[in-house]
Amino acid sequence: KSSLLNLWTHITSRRRKQLAWLFLLMVLASFAEVLTIGAILPFLAVLTSPEQLFEHALAQPVIQMLNIVEPQQLLLPLTIAFSLAALLSGAMRLILLWAQTRLSHAVGADLSFSIYQRTLYQPYSIHVARNSSEVIAGVSQKANEVVHLTVLPMLVILSSSFMMLAILITLFSIQPTIAISAFVGFSSLYVAIISLTKKTVIRNSDTAAYKQNQVIKALQEGLGGIRDVLIDGTQEVYCKVFRSADLPLRRSRANIQIIGGIPRFGIEALGMVLIAGLAFSLAGSEGGFANTIPVLGALALGAQRLLPALQQSYFNLTLIRGGQSQLRDALKLLEQPFPEHKGKALPQPIPFNHSIELEKIAFRYCQQTPWVLQGIDLSINKGSHVGFIGTTGSGKSTLIDIVMGLLMPNEGSLKIDGQVITTGNHRAWQLHIAHVPQSIFLADTTITENIAIGTPLKDINMERVRDAAEKAQITDMIESLDEKYNSKVGEH
């Protein structure tokens, strides 16, 4: 419940308004179901006993309006009325399905974007500490599963509940004892199954959430290190790692699907037994077979609508339970805070005319890990060229990240011309920074877009692109290509 309430806070006001309209559509679709069940009573009555219907007080306004003089003349208008009611009900269900599906996927798109946006704005220290497979799974898969295992099931349960209520009220007006007994009996069976399978569903949900991250991790490691995999011949090792994560993931999802579908066949069989018993009891009542058929037909149609609605509610409740671990993981990513500078205009660069000062710098990535840097005092004059040399793990990259304002020291301070760099002004310092990483990143796009990475295509200044290419000494290579700066660069 707390997770669902938390999810609601991440749904935009626009989507909430659309959900309100969907709520109204659910009510209208429920009325359409009632209309169909109500229309079958006079339709079957005119087929079995037109004279009785012709004399019924409720039929007189219709008879007078249509100038009907014989009982048999009621057949055509009632056939048309029942057919129109059935068509209207079907159309409303289709519209409701379309609206539910479109809206739930729109919510999913909002959530996926929010996860991606919030993740990109997280401090570098968080990105370093986090396994990227968790984020990729969150954006690409878990946001989608929130749609399929939470948002859409919730909407289906809500619409099914409206329809069940409307159908029950209609059936109660026709045969109250049978309607209440059937609903209580079937509902009790579903409640018992939910209680028995609850722990199994939650266990499978936890397994699916964990193994999903492991699948992404196996893919990243195997494909990301493909050169070493091919040289070392370790394909089978990575295949086993992938298989050990993927197979339990699919089994867990299959178990949730099976548990969701278990009651359907038994409930359908019990429904048929109920109709048969009802037919037997009504046949011996006053009025005989002629009065039995319309009531039996209305109850049969109501049951035909009620049982799928019950099954839908149970199945989707099982999906929600099965997706609660994925929902929790997605909510963790949705709750990532934005930095203070988000949405603000770029600041003016910090004045840099003299030196970069590092005073008593100490840093470690978390309290459980040893210090990477301790007691670093350093002054770098503007215009000088400085290199850091040391063994692997000695803190070279960490020190550079601190100088670039990507990491904030645990102790000591970074000063630019005497001004301390903090989380509040680090963006103003980073406007001075140009960065060529150890492990380069090349996007699967044109040379121009790779050189001007992060700049919208319409805003790219080709003069600056050519100048950068000349400084990097790759102009001759680019000019030798058929499409020159528009040549495509493959991934990496």
C-alpha positions as CSV (number, residue, x, y, z in Angstrom):
1,K,0.0,0.0,0.0
2,S,2.8,2.4,0.9
3,S,4.5,1.7,-2.4
4,L,1.4,2.4,-4.4
5,L,0.8,5.6,-2.5
6,N,4.4,6.6,-3.1
7,L,4.0,5.8,-6.8
8,W,1.0,8.1,-6.9
9,T,3.2,11.1,-5.9
10,H,5.4,10.5,-9.0
11,I,2.4,10.6,-11.4
12,T,2.2,14.1,-13.1
13,S,-0.9,16.3,-12.7
14,R,-1.6,15.9,-16.4
15,R,-1.8,12.1,-16.0
16,R,-4.0,12.5,-12.9
17,K,-6.5,14.5,-14.9
18,Q,-6.5,11.8,-17.6
19,L,-7.1,9.2,-14.9
20,A,-10.1,11.2,-13.7
21,W,-11.5,11.0,-17.3
22,L,-10.8,7.3,-17.3
23,F,-12.7,6.9,-14.1
24,L,-15.7,8.4,-15.8
25,L,-15.3,6.1,-18.8
26,M,-15.3,3.1,-16.4
27,V,-18.6,4.2,-14.9
28,L,-20.1,4.6,-18.4
29,A,-18.8,1.1,-19.4
30,S,-20.4,-0.3,-16.3
31,F,-23.8,1.2,-17.2
32,A,-23.4,-0.3,-20.7
33,E,-23.0,-3.8,-19.1
34,V,-26.2,-3.2,-17.0
35,L,-28.0,-2.2,-20.1
36,T,-27.1,-5.4,-21.9
37,I,-28.2,-7.6,-19.0
38,G,-31.4,-5.5,-18.6
39,A,-32.2,-5.8,-22.3
40,I,-32.0,-9.6,-22.4
41,L,-35.0,-10.0,-20.0
42,P,-37.7,-8.6,-22.4
43,F,-35.9,-10.1,-25.4
44,L,-36.1,-13.7,-24.1
45,A,-39.6,-13.0,-22.7
46,V,-40.9,-12.1,-26.2
47,L,-39.3,-15.2,-27.6
48,T,-40.9,-17.6,-25.0
49,S,-44.1,-15.8,-24.0
50,P,-44.9,-12.7,-26.1
51,E,-48.5,-12.5,-24.8
52,Q,-47.4,-12.0,-21.2
53,L,-44.9,-9.4,-22.1
54,F,-47.6,-7.6,-24.3
55,E,-49.8,-7.3,-21.2
56,H,-47.1,-6.2,-18.8
57,A,-47.5,-2.7,-17.4
58,L,-43.8,-1.7,-18.0
59,A,-44.2,-2.6,-21.7
60,Q,-47.2,-0.3,-22.4
61,P,-45.2,3.0,-23.0
62,V,-43.1,1.2,-25.7
63,I,-46.2,-0.5,-27.2
64,Q,-48.1,2.8,-27.5
65,M,-45.1,4.8,-28.8
66,L,-44.4,2.2,-31.6
67,N,-48.2,1.6,-32.3
68,I,-47.9,-2.1,-31.7
69,V,-51.1,-4.0,-31.9
70,E,-50.0,-7.7,-31.7
71,P,-47.6,-9.4,-29.3
72,Q,-45.5,-10.8,-32.2
73,Q,-44.7,-7.2,-33.3
74,L,-42.6,-6.8,-30.2
75,L,-40.0,-9.2,-31.5
76,L,-38.3,-6.9,-34.0
77,P,-37.9,-3.8,-31.8
78,L,-36.7,-5.9,-28.8
79,T,-34.2,-7.8,-31.0
80,I,-32.9,-4.5,-32.3
81,A,-32.7,-3.0,-28.7
82,F,-30.8,-6.1,-27.4
83,S,-28.4,-6.0,-30.3
84,L,-27.8,-2.3,-29.9
85,A,-27.2,-2.8,-26.1
86,A,-24.7,-5.6,-26.8
87,L,-22.9,-3.6,-29.5
88,L,-22.7,-0.6,-27.2
89,S,-21.4,-2.7,-24.4
90,G,-18.7,-4.2,-26.7
91,A,-17.8,-0.8,-28.0
92,M,-17.4,0.7,-24.5
93,R,-15.2,-2.2,-23.4
94,L,-13.0,-1.7,-26.4
95,I,-12.8,2.1,-25.8
96,L,-12.0,1.4,-22.1
97,L,-9.3,-1.1,-23.1
98,W,-7.7,1.4,-25.5
99,A,-7.8,4.2,-22.9
100,Q,-6.4,2.1,-20.1
101,T,-3.6,0.7,-22.2
102,R,-2.6,4.1,-23.7
103,L,-2.7,5.9,-20.4
104,S,-0.8,3.2,-18.5
105,H,2.0,3.3,-21.1
106,A,2.0,7.1,-21.0
107,V,2.6,6.9,-17.3
108,G,5.3,4.4,-17.9
109,A,7.0,6.8,-20.3
110,D,6.9,9.5,-17.7
111,L,8.4,7.2,-15.1
112,S,11.1,6.0,-17.4
113,F,12.1,9.5,-18.3
114,S,12.1,10.6,-14.7
115,I,14.4,7.7,-13.7
116,Y,16.8,8.5,-16.5
117,Q,16.7,12.3,-15.8
118,R,17.2,11.9,-12.1
119,T,20.0,9.4,-12.6
120,L,21.9,11.7,-15.0
121,Y,21.8,14.4,-12.4
122,Q,23.3,12.3,-9.6
123,P,26.8,13.2,-8.2
124,Y,29.7,11.3,-9.8
125,S,30.4,9.6,-6.4
126,I,27.0,7.8,-6.7
127,H,27.6,6.7,-10.3
128,V,31.0,5.3,-9.3
129,A,29.5,3.4,-6.3
130,R,26.5,2.0,-8.3
131,N,26.4,-0.9,-10.7
132,S,25.2,0.5,-14.0
133,S,23.2,-2.7,-14.7
134,E,20.8,-1.6,-11.9
135,V,20.2,1.8,-13.6
136,I,19.9,0.2,-17.1
137,A,17.4,-2.3,-15.8
138,G,15.5,0.4,-14.0
139,V,15.1,2.6,-17.1
140,S,14.7,0.0,-19.8
141,Q,12.8,-2.7,-18.0
142,K,11.6,-2.0,-14.4
143,A,9.8,1.2,-15.5
144,N,8.0,-0.9,-18.1
145,E,7.2,-3.6,-15.5
146,V,5.7,-0.9,-13.2
147,V,3.3,-0.4,-16.1
148,H,2.6,-4.0,-16.8
149,L,2.7,-5.2,-13.2
150,T,1.3,-2.2,-11.3
151,V,-0.3,0.6,-13.2
152,L,-2.3,-1.4,-15.8
153,P,-3.4,-4.1,-13.3
154,M,-4.6,-1.4,-10.9
155,L,-6.7,0.2,-13.7
156,V,-8.1,-3.2,-14.7
157,I,-9.0,-4.0,-11.1
158,L,-10.7,-0.7,-10.8
159,S,-12.7,-1.1,-14.0
160,S,-13.5,-4.7,-13.2
161,S,-14.8,-3.6,-9.7
162,F,-17.1,-1.1,-11.2
163,M,-18.5,-3.7,-13.6
164,M,-18.9,-6.3,-10.9
165,L,-20.8,-3.8,-8.7
166,A,-23.1,-2.8,-11.6
167,I,-23.7,-6.5,-12.6
168,L,-24.3,-7.5,-9.0
169,I,-26.9,-4.7,-8.5
170,T,-28.7,-5.8,-11.7
171,L,-28.6,-9.6,-10.8
172,F,-29.7,-8.7,-7.2
173,S,-32.8,-7.0,-8.7
174,I,-33.6,-10.1,-10.7
175,Q,-32.8,-12.9,-8.2
176,P,-31.2,-11.5,-4.9
177,T,-30.5,-14.8,-3.1
178,I,-28.7,-16.4,-6.1
179,A,-26.7,-13.3,-6.9
180,I,-25.4,-12.8,-3.3
181,S,-24.7,-16.5,-2.8
182,A,-22.8,-16.8,-6.0
183,F,-20.7,-13.7,-5.5
184,V,-19.9,-14.6,-1.8
185,G,-19.0,-18.2,-2.8
186,F,-16.8,-17.3,-5.7
187,S,-15.1,-14.4,-3.9
188,S,-14.4,-16.7,-0.9
189,L,-12.6,-19.1,-3.2
190,Y,-10.5,-16.3,-4.7
191,V,-9.6,-15.0,-1.2
192,A,-8.6,-18.4,-0.1
193,I,-6.3,-18.9,-3.1
194,I,-4.8,-15.4,-2.6
195,S,-4.0,-16.3,1.1
196,L,-2.4,-19.6,0.1
197,T,-0.2,-18.3,-2.7
198,K,0.8,-14.9,-1.2
199,K,4.2,-15.9,0.1
200,T,5.0,-17.9,-3.1
201,V,4.2,-14.9,-5.3
202,I,6.3,-12.5,-3.2
203,R,9.2,-14.9,-3.2
204,N,9.1,-15.2,-7.0
205,S,8.8,-11.4,-7.2
206,D,12.0,-11.0,-5.3
207,T,13.8,-13.6,-7.4
208,A,12.6,-11.9,-10.6
209,A,13.8,-8.4,-9.5
210,Y,17.2,-9.7,-8.5
211,K,17.8,-11.9,-11.5
212,Q,16.8,-9.2,-13.9
213,N,19.7,-7.0,-12.7
214,Q,22.0,-10.1,-13.0
215,V,20.9,-10.7,-16.7
216,I,21.8,-7.1,-17.6
217,K,25.1,-7.4,-15.7
218,A,26.0,-10.6,-17.6
219,L,25.2,-9.0,-20.9
220,Q,27.3,-5.9,-20.1
221,E,30.3,-7.9,-18.9
222,G,30.3,-10.4,-21.7
223,L,29.7,-7.9,-24.6
224,G,31.7,-5.0,-22.9
225,G,34.8,-7.1,-22.7
226,I,34.3,-8.9,-26.0
227,R,38.0,-8.5,-27.1
228,D,39.2,-10.4,-24.0
229,V,36.4,-12.9,-24.3
230,L,37.4,-13.8,-27.9
231,I,41.1,-13.8,-27.1
232,D,40.8,-15.9,-24.0
233,G,38.0,-18.2,-25.4
234,T,35.8,-17.7,-22.3
235,Q,32.5,-17.6,-24.2
236,E,31.1,-20.6,-22.3
237,V,31.9,-19.0,-18.9
238,Y,29.8,-16.0,-19.8
239,C,27.0,-18.1,-21.3
240,K,26.8,-20.0,-18.0
241,V,26.6,-16.8,-16.0
242,F,23.9,-15.5,-18.3
243,R,21.9,-18.8,-18.2
244,S,22.1,-19.0,-14.4
245,A,20.4,-15.6,-14.2
246,D,18.0,-15.8,-17.1
247,L,16.4,-19.2,-16.4
248,P,15.4,-18.4,-12.8
249,L,14.1,-15.0,-14.0
250,R,11.8,-16.7,-16.5
251,R,10.7,-19.4,-14.1
252,S,9.7,-16.8,-11.5
253,R,7.7,-14.9,-14.1
254,A,6.1,-18.1,-15.3
255,N,5.2,-19.1,-11.7
256,I,3.4,-15.8,-11.2
257,Q,1.5,-16.2,-14.4
258,I,0.5,-19.7,-13.5
259,I,-0.7,-18.8,-10.0
260,G,-2.7,-15.9,-11.6
261,G,-4.5,-18.3,-14.0
262,I,-5.1,-21.2,-11.6
263,P,-8.7,-20.4,-10.5
264,R,-10.1,-19.6,-13.9
265,F,-11.0,-23.1,-15.1
266,G,-12.5,-24.3,-11.7
267,I,-14.6,-21.1,-11.4
268,E,-15.9,-21.5,-15.0
269,A,-16.9,-25.1,-14.2
270,L,-18.6,-24.1,-11.0
271,G,-20.4,-21.3,-12.8
272,M,-21.9,-23.8,-15.2
273,V,-23.0,-26.1,-12.4
274,L,-24.6,-23.1,-10.7
275,I,-26.6,-22.2,-13.9
276,A,-27.7,-25.9,-14.2
277,G,-28.9,-26.0,-10.6
278,L,-30.6,-22.7,-11.0
279,A,-32.4,-23.9,-14.1
280,F,-33.6,-27.0,-12.3
281,S,-34.9,-25.0,-9.3
282,L,-36.7,-22.4,-11.5
283,A,-38.3,-24.9,-13.8
284,G,-40.4,-26.2,-11.0
285,S,-41.5,-22.7,-9.8
286,E,-44.8,-21.0,-10.6
287,G,-45.1,-20.0,-14.3
288,G,-43.0,-23.0,-15.4
289,F,-40.5,-23.0,-18.2
290,A,-41.8,-19.8,-20.0
291,N,-41.0,-17.6,-16.9
292,T,-37.7,-19.5,-16.2
293,I,-36.0,-18.7,-19.5
294,P,-35.8,-14.9,-19.3
295,V,-34.6,-15.0,-15.7
296,L,-32.1,-17.8,-16.4
297,G,-30.9,-16.0,-19.5
298,A,-30.3,-12.7,-17.6
299,L,-28.5,-14.6,-14.8
300,A,-26.4,-16.6,-17.3
301,L,-25.4,-13.4,-19.1
302,G,-24.6,-11.7,-15.8
303,A,-22.5,-14.7,-14.7
304,Q,-20.8,-14.7,-18.1
305,R,-19.8,-11.1,-17.4
306,L,-19.2,-11.4,-13.6
307,L,-16.8,-14.4,-13.6
308,P,-14.3,-12.9,-16.1
309,A,-14.3,-9.7,-14.0
310,L,-13.6,-11.7,-10.9
311,Q,-10.8,-13.6,-12.6
312,Q,-9.4,-10.4,-14.0
313,S,-9.3,-8.8,-10.6
314,Y,-7.6,-11.8,-9.1
315,F,-5.1,-12.2,-11.9
316,N,-4.1,-8.6,-11.8
317,L,-3.9,-8.5,-8.1
318,T,-1.4,-11.5,-8.4
319,L,0.5,-9.4,-11.0
320,I,0.7,-6.5,-8.6
321,R,2.0,-8.8,-5.8
322,G,4.4,-10.3,-8.3
323,G,5.7,-6.9,-9.3
324,Q,6.2,-5.3,-5.9
325,S,9.9,-5.9,-5.8
326,Q,10.3,-4.2,-9.3
327,L,8.1,-1.4,-8.1
328,R,10.3,-0.9,-5.0
329,D,13.4,-0.8,-7.2
330,A,11.8,1.7,-9.6
331,L,10.7,3.9,-6.7
332,K,14.3,4.0,-5.3
333,L,15.4,5.4,-8.6
334,L,12.4,7.8,-8.8
335,E,13.3,9.2,-5.4
336,Q,16.8,10.3,-6.3
337,P,17.0,14.0,-5.5
338,F,17.8,16.7,-8.1
339,P,20.8,19.0,-7.4
340,E,20.2,22.6,-6.6
341,H,21.5,23.8,-10.0
342,K,18.9,21.7,-11.9
343,G,16.7,24.0,-14.1
344,K,18.8,27.1,-13.5
345,A,20.7,29.0,-16.1
346,L,24.4,28.3,-16.5
347,P,26.4,30.4,-14.0
348,Q,29.3,32.7,-14.9
349,P,32.6,30.8,-14.8
350,I,34.6,31.3,-11.6
351,P,37.5,33.7,-12.2
352,F,40.7,31.7,-12.8
353,N,43.8,33.8,-13.2
354,H,46.4,32.5,-10.8
355,S,46.3,29.0,-9.4
356,I,44.6,25.8,-8.3
357,E,45.2,25.0,-4.6
358,L,44.6,21.7,-2.9
359,E,44.8,21.9,0.9
360,K,45.1,18.8,3.1
361,I,42.9,16.8,0.7
362,A,41.6,13.5,2.0
363,F,39.1,11.2,0.3
364,R,37.5,7.8,0.5
365,Y,34.5,6.5,-1.4
366,C,32.6,5.3,1.7
367,Q,33.2,4.8,5.4
368,Q,33.8,1.0,5.0
369,T,36.7,1.6,2.5
370,P,40.2,2.8,3.2
371,W,41.4,6.3,2.4
372,V,42.3,6.7,-1.3
373,L,44.0,10.1,-0.6
374,Q,45.3,11.7,2.6
375,G,47.0,14.9,3.4
376,I,47.4,16.1,-0.2
377,D,48.8,19.7,-0.5
378,L,49.4,20.9,-4.0
379,S,49.6,24.2,-5.9
380,I,49.2,24.3,-9.7
381,N,49.9,27.6,-11.4
382,K,47.8,28.7,-14.3
383,G,49.5,27.9,-17.7
384,S,51.6,25.0,-16.3
385,H,51.4,21.4,-17.5
386,V,51.2,18.8,-14.8
387,G,51.2,15.0,-14.9
388,F,50.3,12.6,-12.1
389,I,52.3,9.4,-12.0
390,G,51.7,6.4,-9.7
391,T,50.9,2.7,-9.4
392,T,47.4,1.4,-10.1
393,G,45.1,2.3,-7.2
394,S,47.3,5.0,-5.9
395,G,44.6,7.7,-6.4
396,K,45.6,9.4,-9.6
397,S,42.1,9.3,-11.2
398,T,40.4,10.2,-7.9
399,L,42.7,13.3,-7.5
400,I,41.9,14.4,-11.1
401,D,38.1,13.9,-10.3
402,I,38.5,16.2,-7.3
403,V,40.3,18.8,-9.3
404,M,37.5,18.7,-11.9
405,G,34.8,19.1,-9.3
406,L,33.3,15.6,-9.9
407,L,34.2,14.5,-6.4
408,M,34.1,16.6,-3.2
409,P,36.9,15.8,-0.7
410,N,35.9,14.4,2.7
411,E,38.5,16.6,4.3
412,G,40.4,19.6,3.1
413,S,39.4,21.9,0.2
414,L,39.9,22.7,-3.5
415,K,40.5,26.4,-4.1
416,I,40.5,28.4,-7.4
417,D,42.3,31.7,-6.9
418,G,41.5,31.3,-3.2
419,Q,37.8,30.5,-3.7
420,V,36.7,27.2,-2.2
421,I,34.9,24.9,-4.6
422,T,31.7,23.4,-3.1
423,T,28.6,21.6,-4.3
424,G,27.0,25.0,-4.7
425,N,29.5,26.5,-7.1
426,H,31.3,23.5,-8.7
427,R,29.3,24.0,-12.0
428,A,30.9,27.4,-12.3
429,W,34.3,25.8,-12.0
430,Q,33.5,23.0,-14.4
431,L,32.9,25.5,-17.2
432,H,36.7,25.8,-17.4
433,I,37.2,22.0,-17.7
434,A,37.9,20.0,-20.8
435,H,38.2,16.2,-20.3
436,V,39.8,13.5,-22.4
437,P,39.0,10.2,-20.5
438,Q,41.2,7.1,-20.3
439,S,38.4,5.0,-21.7
440,I,36.9,7.1,-24.5
441,F,33.3,7.0,-25.5
442,L,32.2,7.1,-29.2
443,A,28.5,7.3,-30.0
444,D,26.9,5.5,-33.0
445,T,26.4,8.7,-34.9
446,T,28.3,11.2,-37.2
447,I,31.8,12.4,-36.6
448,T,30.4,15.9,-36.2
449,E,28.0,14.8,-33.4
450,N,30.8,12.9,-31.7
451,I,33.1,15.9,-31.7
452,A,30.3,18.2,-30.4
453,I,28.9,15.6,-28.1
454,G,26.0,16.8,-25.9
455,T,25.2,19.7,-28.3
456,P,21.9,19.6,-30.1
457,L,22.4,19.1,-33.9
458,K,20.9,22.4,-34.8
459,D,23.2,24.3,-32.4
460,I,26.5,22.8,-33.6
461,N,29.1,25.3,-34.8
462,M,31.0,23.7,-37.6
463,E,33.9,26.1,-37.3
464,R,34.5,24.9,-33.8
465,V,34.1,21.3,-34.9
466,R,36.8,21.8,-37.6
467,D,39.0,23.6,-35.2
468,A,38.8,20.8,-32.7
469,A,39.5,18.2,-35.4
470,E,42.6,20.1,-36.5
471,K,43.9,20.3,-32.9
472,A,43.3,16.6,-32.5
473,Q,45.2,16.0,-35.8
474,I,42.4,14.0,-37.4
475,T,41.5,16.5,-40.2
476,D,43.3,14.5,-42.9
477,M,41.6,11.3,-41.9
478,I,38.1,12.9,-41.9
479,E,38.7,14.7,-45.2
480,S,39.6,11.4,-46.8
481,L,36.2,9.9,-46.1
482,D,33.4,10.0,-48.7
483,E,31.0,11.8,-46.4
484,K,33.7,13.6,-44.4
485,Y,32.2,15.1,-41.2
486,N,28.9,13.4,-41.8
487,S,30.5,9.9,-41.8
488,K,29.0,7.5,-39.3
489,V,31.1,6.3,-36.4
490,G,30.2,2.9,-35.0
491,E,29.5,2.3,-31.3
492,H,32.8,2.7,-29.3
